Amino acid sequence: MNPFEKMELKKETFTKKEMIIYDLLHNDLEIILRSSATDLSKNYHVSQATITRFCQKLGYDGFNEFKFDVFRYQKQGTDSSLQNNNSLDLYIHLIHIMKQSMDYEKMEQLAEAIIHAESIYISGFHKSSLPAKMLQYNLFKLNKKSLVLQNDELHELSQIIHKNDIFIFFTNKGSGLIQLKSMLKDLKQEIDFQLALVTMNDKLSIKKLCNHYIWLPSSTNQSLDQYLENQIIFFIYIDLLTSEIAKRI
């Protein structure tokens, strides 16, 4: 029995608080695979104890074991060769959408901002920290030094960022920005630094604070019927951005 079937089977036994979790996780691979129990607790105001009880009702020790089973189930598929071919087709489709929707003018503006920034700070939560590290590595190869800030280091941004600096943040859905928005708003009012957001959500309220708002397609915002590793789209964008920077240095 797959984890989603287990959720349906136990649905009638869930408490009101557990039903909040059910409504969040029901067939939503993005939230399950990209969130931790701490994320769910902070972003959706449910206790970690409730999340644990929910998972235990499904037969798991906790959220991590449930998350692993969802990932394994999604990757197994019913026919491995068919599943792999379908996945490749969907990646090709997503890249085609990226090609058609790419705003090259915005990418050029971001490249210029990076080139002229005195200091470059980059960050992203969880899997979105991988694109942040890739951009840092690519900039290093172009002799542009940058600093990747880990999640627990972001509170120090107010102490180190200055007027001619740029802060670049990668996020898929943008849920991690809930805690950052207030700090960034205050910082933008105090210090006129460049704020760049590279995201797959075009409806984030923080958009009005950004000097550069880069939207990219994903399996979620394109309503594809299979979960894809959307970080690949981030990586492709970073490669294109790096080439644009290299042309202008």
C-alpha positions as CSV (number, residue, x, y, z in Angstrom):
1,M,0.0,0.0,0.0
2,N,1.5,3.3,-1.0
3,P,1.6,6.3,1.4
4,F,-1.3,8.1,-0.3
5,E,-3.5,5.1,0.0
6,K,-2.6,4.9,3.7
7,M,-3.7,8.5,4.1
8,E,-7.0,7.7,2.5
9,L,-7.5,4.6,4.6
10,K,-6.9,6.5,7.9
11,K,-8.6,9.7,6.9
12,E,-11.7,9.0,9.1
13,T,-9.5,8.6,12.2
14,F,-7.7,12.0,11.9
15,T,-8.4,14.7,14.4
16,K,-9.2,18.3,13.3
17,K,-5.6,19.3,13.6
18,E,-4.4,16.1,11.8
19,M,-6.9,16.9,9.0
20,I,-5.0,20.2,8.5
21,I,-2.0,18.1,7.8
22,Y,-3.9,15.8,5.5
23,D,-5.2,18.7,3.5
24,L,-1.7,20.0,3.1
25,L,0.0,16.8,2.1
26,H,-2.8,15.0,0.2
27,N,-1.2,14.2,-3.2
28,D,1.1,17.3,-2.9
29,L,4.6,16.0,-3.6
30,E,6.1,19.4,-3.6
31,I,5.2,20.1,0.1
32,I,6.1,16.6,1.2
33,L,9.5,16.3,-0.5
34,R,10.7,19.9,0.0
35,S,9.6,20.4,3.6
36,S,10.7,19.2,7.0
37,A,8.5,18.8,10.0
38,T,9.9,22.1,11.3
39,D,8.9,23.8,8.0
40,L,5.4,22.5,8.2
41,S,5.1,23.5,11.8
42,K,6.3,27.1,11.2
43,N,4.6,27.8,7.9
44,Y,1.2,26.2,8.6
45,H,0.9,26.6,12.4
46,V,0.6,22.9,13.4
47,S,2.7,21.4,16.1
48,Q,5.5,18.9,15.4
49,A,3.8,16.6,17.8
50,T,0.7,16.6,15.7
51,I,2.7,15.9,12.6
52,T,4.4,13.0,14.3
53,R,1.1,11.6,15.5
54,F,-0.3,11.9,11.9
55,C,2.6,10.0,10.5
56,Q,2.4,7.3,13.2
57,K,-1.2,6.7,12.4
58,L,0.0,5.8,8.9
59,G,2.5,3.3,10.4
60,Y,5.6,5.5,10.2
61,D,7.9,6.5,13.1
62,G,7.8,10.1,12.0
63,F,7.7,12.6,9.2
64,N,11.1,11.7,7.8
65,E,10.2,8.0,7.3
66,F,6.9,9.1,5.7
67,K,8.8,11.5,3.4
68,F,11.2,8.7,2.4
69,D,8.4,6.4,1.6
70,V,6.7,9.0,-0.6
71,F,10.0,9.6,-2.4
72,R,10.6,5.9,-3.0
73,Y,7.0,5.3,-4.2
74,Q,7.2,8.2,-6.6
75,K,10.5,7.0,-8.1
76,Q,9.5,3.4,-8.4
77,G,6.6,3.9,-10.8
78,T,4.7,1.0,-12.2
79,D,6.9,0.3,-15.2
80,S,10.5,1.5,-14.8
81,S,11.3,1.9,-18.5
82,L,8.0,3.7,-19.2
83,Q,8.4,5.8,-16.2
84,N,11.9,6.9,-17.2
85,N,10.8,7.7,-20.7
86,N,7.9,9.7,-19.5
87,S,10.2,11.6,-17.0
88,L,12.6,12.5,-19.8
89,D,9.7,13.7,-22.0
90,L,8.5,15.9,-19.2
91,Y,11.9,17.4,-18.5
92,I,12.2,18.2,-22.2
93,H,8.8,19.7,-22.2
94,L,9.7,21.8,-19.1
95,I,12.9,23.0,-20.7
96,H,11.0,24.0,-23.9
97,I,8.6,26.1,-21.7
98,M,11.6,27.7,-20.1
99,K,13.0,28.5,-23.5
100,Q,9.7,30.1,-24.6
101,S,9.1,32.1,-21.4
102,M,12.7,33.3,-20.7
103,D,12.9,37.0,-20.1
104,Y,16.5,37.7,-21.4
105,E,16.3,41.4,-20.6
106,K,15.7,40.6,-16.9
107,M,18.6,38.1,-17.0
108,E,20.9,40.8,-18.6
109,Q,19.9,43.3,-15.9
110,L,20.6,40.7,-13.1
111,A,24.0,40.0,-14.8
112,E,24.9,43.7,-14.8
113,A,23.8,44.0,-11.1
114,I,26.0,41.1,-10.1
115,I,29.0,42.5,-12.1
116,H,28.8,45.9,-10.4
117,A,28.0,44.8,-6.9
118,E,30.7,45.3,-4.3
119,S,29.6,42.2,-2.4
120,I,27.4,39.3,-3.4
121,Y,25.3,37.3,-0.9
122,I,23.4,34.3,-2.0
123,S,21.0,31.9,-0.2
124,G,18.2,29.4,-0.5
125,F,16.4,27.1,1.8
126,H,16.9,23.3,1.7
127,K,17.2,22.1,-1.9
128,S,17.2,25.6,-3.1
129,S,20.5,26.1,-1.3
130,L,22.1,23.9,-4.1
131,P,21.5,26.5,-6.8
132,A,22.9,29.1,-4.4
133,K,26.1,27.1,-4.1
134,M,26.3,26.5,-7.8
135,L,26.1,30.2,-8.5
136,Q,28.8,30.9,-6.0
137,Y,31.1,28.3,-7.6
138,N,30.5,29.7,-11.1
139,L,31.1,33.3,-9.9
140,F,34.3,32.1,-8.3
141,K,35.5,30.8,-11.7
142,L,34.9,34.3,-13.1
143,N,36.9,35.8,-10.3
144,K,33.8,37.2,-8.6
145,K,33.8,36.4,-4.9
146,S,30.4,35.8,-3.2
147,L,29.2,34.4,0.1
148,V,26.5,31.8,0.5
149,L,24.5,32.3,3.7
150,Q,23.1,29.2,5.4
151,N,19.6,29.3,6.9
152,D,20.8,30.0,10.4
153,E,23.1,32.8,9.1
154,L,20.5,34.9,7.4
155,H,19.8,37.0,10.5
156,E,23.4,38.3,10.1
157,L,22.5,39.9,6.7
158,S,21.6,43.1,8.4
159,Q,25.1,43.4,9.8
160,I,27.0,42.8,6.7
161,I,25.1,44.1,3.7
162,H,25.7,47.6,2.3
163,K,24.2,50.0,-0.3
164,N,26.2,48.7,-3.3
165,D,25.7,45.0,-2.5
166,I,23.3,42.4,-3.9
167,F,21.4,39.6,-2.1
168,I,20.2,36.8,-4.4
169,F,17.7,34.3,-3.0
170,F,16.6,31.1,-4.6
171,T,13.2,29.6,-3.7
172,N,10.8,27.2,-5.4
173,K,7.4,28.1,-3.8
174,G,8.6,30.8,-1.5
175,S,7.3,29.4,1.8
176,G,10.7,30.0,3.5
177,L,10.4,33.7,2.8
178,I,7.7,34.1,5.4
179,Q,10.3,34.5,8.1
180,L,12.5,36.7,5.9
181,K,10.0,39.2,4.4
182,S,9.8,41.5,7.5
183,M,13.6,41.6,7.8
184,L,14.2,42.3,4.1
185,K,11.5,45.0,4.1
186,D,13.2,46.8,7.0
187,L,16.6,46.4,5.4
188,K,15.4,47.7,2.0
189,Q,14.1,50.9,3.7
190,E,17.3,51.4,5.6
191,I,19.8,50.3,3.0
192,D,19.3,50.6,-0.8
193,F,20.9,47.3,-1.7
194,Q,19.9,45.2,-4.7
195,L,17.4,42.3,-3.9
196,A,17.1,39.5,-6.5
197,L,14.6,36.6,-6.2
198,V,14.8,33.6,-8.5
199,T,11.6,31.6,-8.0
200,M,9.0,29.3,-9.5
201,N,6.1,31.3,-7.8
202,D,5.0,34.4,-9.6
203,K,2.6,35.6,-6.9
204,L,4.9,36.2,-3.9
205,S,4.0,39.4,-2.1
206,I,7.7,40.1,-1.6
207,K,7.9,40.8,-5.4
208,K,7.3,44.6,-4.9
209,L,10.5,44.7,-2.8
210,C,12.7,43.1,-5.4
211,N,14.9,44.9,-7.9
212,H,15.1,41.6,-9.9
213,Y,12.3,39.1,-9.9
214,I,13.1,36.0,-12.0
215,W,10.2,33.6,-12.6
216,L,11.0,30.1,-13.9
217,P,8.7,27.2,-14.9
218,S,8.4,24.1,-12.7
219,S,6.5,20.8,-12.7
220,T,4.1,22.4,-10.2
221,N,3.3,25.7,-11.8
222,Q,2.9,23.9,-15.2
223,S,0.6,21.4,-13.5
224,L,2.5,18.4,-14.8
225,D,1.2,15.0,-13.6
226,Q,4.6,13.9,-12.3
227,Y,7.0,15.3,-9.8
228,L,10.3,16.5,-11.3
229,E,13.5,17.8,-9.7
230,N,12.9,21.5,-10.3
231,Q,16.4,22.4,-9.2
232,I,17.5,21.3,-12.7
233,I,15.7,24.4,-14.1
234,F,17.5,26.5,-11.5
235,F,20.8,25.0,-12.7
236,I,20.1,25.7,-16.3
237,Y,19.2,29.3,-15.5
238,I,22.4,29.7,-13.5
239,D,24.4,28.4,-16.5
240,L,22.8,30.9,-18.8
241,L,23.3,33.7,-16.3
242,T,26.9,32.8,-15.8
243,S,27.5,32.9,-19.6
244,E,25.8,36.4,-19.7
245,I,28.1,37.6,-16.9
246,A,31.2,36.2,-18.6
247,K,30.3,38.1,-21.9
248,R,30.1,41.3,-20.0
249,I,33.1,41.2,-17.7
